[in-house]
Amino acid sequence: MALAAGLFAVCTAAPAAVKDVAANGFTIENEQTVPVDPAAVWKALVGEVDRWWPKDHTWWGAGSTLSIDPRAGGCFCEIGRDGKQQALHMTVAFVDPGKTLRLLGGLGPLQGMGLSGAMEFRLAPAPQGGTRITLYYRAGGYTPDDLSKFVPVIDKVQGLQLAGLADYLRKPTDTAKPKADATP
């Protein structure tokens, strides 16, 4: 339940752009530019999600493992530390490697509220070099709760999640480090 608690906790990430909001849904868009090419962003996005997605925004925290199967019908899934706890966060709906990943579903508490959404990671070369990553999320559906009250927090969490990917991609690689000598 760390995800639910984390979603409603105060976040320090810069807010995303709330494009529209209503009692039954919303659209949020956030952007980050990173100093690597779209192929490197794609590799980290789908192949290394467990290394950059904030663990305080998962169901089982640091002991869990996240993965994205980048194919239509694939799973953005989480496995708890003992392997028995499992969550399908979202389903992969569209894959254009190096350009677009579209996931369907409601994240965190939105899933339990019976809401659905479409999340896209859009990758494009940035004019100044590197890659512009746009995280777009539209969610909604019937709920007796007024979703507009949740949007400021969801907005901050989305910014935190994209910042996790961007910060991960901005870290220097280990290629310059000498390998340890394996000889005795």
N, C-alpha and C positions, 0 to 999 in steps of 0.2 A: 504494500500500500504506500510505499515511498513515493510513487508517482502521484497519487492523489494528494498526499500531503504536500509534496513539492509543488504541485500545480497551484495550490492555493496559498503557498508561502510567498513572502515578498521577495522579488527577484531584483538583482541589480543590473541586469542587462539592459542595453538601450532598447526602447520600444520599437516595434515594427510599425509599419504604416497600416492603420486600420482603414481599409478601403470603404467598407460599409458595415453597418450593424443594425440588427432588428431584434425583436424579441425571440424570433425563431431561427436566427442564423447570423453569420458574419463572414467577412472576407478580410484576411490579413496578408500583407506582402512585406517581405523584409529582404534586404540585399546586403551582401558583403563582397568585397573584391579581395582576391588572394593572389600572391605572386607566383602562381604555378599554372601550367596549361590545363585545359579542360580534361585531358586524359588522366592527369594526376588527381584532379578533383574527383572525377568519376571513380577512380580506383579507391580513394579514401571513402567516398560517399557510400558505395555499395559493399566494398570489401573490408572496410575497417571501421564500420559504424560502432562496434563495441569499444573502440579506442577513443572516440571523440564525443559520442552522445553522453550528456551529463548523467551520471549514475543516480543522482538524486531525483531524476525524472524517469525512473523505471519502477516496476512493481516491486522488485526484490533487491534493489540497491547494488552495492559493490560486488556482491557475490553472484550476480546474474550475468548472463551472456546474451548480447544482442547480435542479430544477423539479418541481412537482407538478401533474399534470393532474387537476383535481378532478371526475372523473366515474367511474362504475363501469367498471373495466377500465383506468383511467388509470394513468400511471406516475409514481412518485417516482423520478426519474432523475438521473443525473450524466453530464455530458459533459466529457471531459478538454480541456485547453487547445488541442490541435490538432484536436479534433473527431472524431478516430478512436477514442479511448478512450471507452467507454460502459459504464455500469452501471445496471441496473434494480435499485434498492435494495428497493423494495416495490411492490405493485400496489394501487391504490385499489379497495376493495370496497364501501364504503358512504359516501354523501355526504348530509348533512342540513345545508345551509349555515347557518352561525352556531351550530350545535349539536354536530355530530359528524362527524369524519373518521376512517374505519377503513381501515387499510392492512394488507396481508398480506405476509408474507415474513420472512426472517431477515436482520437487519442485520449488516453487516461480516463478521467471521469466522464468525458463525452460518450465514450463507448458504453459505459454502464447506464447512461441516460437514454440510450437507444438512438443516438444521433449518428449521422454519417458525414463524411467529408471527403474532399479531394485535396491532396497535398502534392504539390509539384516542386521539384528541385530543377530549376532551369539554369543551364550553364551556357555562357557566351564569352567570347574573347572580350576583354576590357579594352577600351580605347588606349589607355596608358600602359597596356601590357598586363599579363596575368589573366585571370578569369573572374567575371562577375557571376556570382551565385545569387539567384533569386529564389527565395522560399515563399511559395504562395500556398495559402491554406484557406479553403472555403468549407464551412461546416454548417449544418443545420438539421431541421426536422422538427417533429412535434415533441414538445416537452412542456410540462406545466410551469417550468422555471423560465424566467426571463433571461435569455442568453446574453442580452446586452450588459447585464450586470457582471458576467464572467469575462467579457472580452478584454478589459484592461489587464487582467492577470494572464490570460491566454496569450495576448499580445507580447507580454514580457517573456513568457516561457518560450514562445517561438523564437524571439530574438536570442535568448540564451542558447537554444539548441543550434541555431545557425552559427552563433559565435563559437560554439564548441568545435564545429567543423572548420571554421575559418582559422581559429587559433591553432588547431591541430595542423593545418596546412601551412601555417606561417612559421612553424618551428623548423629550425635547421635540421637537415638529415644527418644521419650518423655515418655517411659515406667517407668523411674525412678522418674518422677515428681509426687508428691502427688496430688491427686484429691482434688479440692476445696470442702469444706464442704457445702452441700446443705441445711443444717438445719439453721433456723434463729437464 
